Amino acid sequence: MTLDTNCPNCGAPMRAVAERGCLVCDHCSTFRFPAESRDGVRLLGGKSGTSCPVCARELSLGSVLDNMVLCCPNCRGILCSQTAFSRLVNLRRALHDGPRLSDRRLNPEELERRIRCPTCNAEMDTYPYHGPGRVVIDACNTCRLIWVDAGELDIIGRS
């Protein structure tokens, strides 16, 4: 996938390589390896044409454990397909080798937030994630998308 991110070396467009968590310039072979967030997201940059449902900034392409996601460079929330979310949860939990987080309380105020799907503009369903971690997620069942706020994928993976 070619993004609207130019090579710092030659100025040519860079291509995202999710399985390597990097961007590559096909013109001069320059690689860019972005730093990883607490959720394991490598923000690859570029313009997605999709706005963040929380802060309205444009989402950027990101990579988490070889899975492409959209991530907000401002609030660091993650938008992904329901299939990718399930895969990421399973991978993050399988790779966690430390102690599991103890049960944390769900913040009921998080259930009050209403955000709109960045794809179809319908109100997303907001509900407690029914697996470990006690976080609140947002879902659009029409578009089959999941939104998680920054840090929530990490909490789920360590719970």
N, C-alpha and C positions, 0 to 999 in steps of 0.2 A: 504494500500500500504506500503510495507516495503522499506525503503531507505537504502542507504549506509551511515547511521548516527548511530553511536553506543551510547548506554546509558552511561551517565557519571558515573552512579552508579555501573553497573555490566558488561558493555561492550557488551551486547547483542544488536542486531539490533533494532532500534526503528521504529514504525509504525506511519504514518501521519493520523490524525483524523481531516479532514478539517472542519467539522461542529463544532468542539470545538477549532479549531485554535491551535492545539498542536500536540506534538509527545508523544507517549506512549510506554513504554517497556512492552511487554507481559510477559517477564520473571520475573521482579521484581516490576512491576506496578509503575515505576517512570514516572512522567509526566514532559514535558518541554514546557513552554509557551513562545515562542519568542516574542520580542517586535514588535509593529505594526509600519509600516512606515506611512508617510503622506498620501499615497494612500490607507491606510488600509491593507497593505500586512503584514501578519505574515510570515516571512521567516522561513520555517521549516527545511531547509538544505537538505542534501543528494545529490547524483549525479544523474542527469537526462540523461546524455549522449547527451545533446543538448547544442550547443554553443550559446552565446549571439550574436545577429546579429550586435550589436554596438561595443562591446569591446572584443568579442571572448572568454570571460570567460565562464565556464560551468554554465548553469542555474540551480537553485535550486528550489525545490518544495515550493510553498507558498500557503497561504489561504487568500482569501478576502471575507468577508461576507459569509462564508460557501461554497465558490467556489474555487476549486483547480486551480492554475495558476502556470506558471513557472516564476521565477523572477531572475534577475541578482544580485548576492550579491555585485557586484562592482558598476555598474552604476544604479542599482535599477529599470531598465526598466521591463516591464511586458509583457509576451507572453501568450495569451489565445485564446480560440476558439471564433469565431464571436458570437456564441450564449451566451457564458459566458460574453463577453464584453457587449452585449446588456443588459443582466440581471444585471451586475454590475453597469452600468450607471443608470438604472432605480432604483436600490436599493440605490445607493449613493445619487441620487437626492431626493428620497423619504425620506431618513433619515436626510438630511441636514435641520436643523431648524433655521439657521442663515440667515443673509441677503445674497442675491445672489450677486455674483461678477458682477461688471459692465463689459460691453463689453471691451475686451482687443484686442489689435491689433495682427493680425497674423504676425509672423515673416516670411517673404517670403524666407529667407535663409534656413529655415527648409525644404522647399519643394525641395531643391536642393540635399539633402542627398539621397544616394542610399544604401540600405541595402539588404541583401539576406535572404530569408526564411531559418530559421535554420533546417527545416524539409526536404524541397525539393531542396534547394539551388537556386531557381529561384529568380530573382529580385522582391522585394516586391513593390506593388503600394504605392506611397506616395502621400497623399492628405489631404486637410483640413477636419477635422471631421465636418460633416454637422449638428451637433446638437450644443447646447450651449457650450461656452468655448473657441472657436477659437483656437484649438490646431491642430497640424499636427499628423496624425497617419499613420501607415504602415500596409498594408494588403497583405496576400497571398490568393487569391481567389481559387487557386487550393487546398491548405491545409485548407482553411477556418480559417486562423489564423489572429489575430490582434496583433501588437506590439505598446505599448505606452511607452513613456519615463517617467522617474521618475517625479512625480508631476502632470502629465496630467490627470490621473483619478480623482485626487482631484480637479483640476480646473473644469473639466466637472461636477463633482458632486455638486460643489458650485456655478455653473453658472445658 
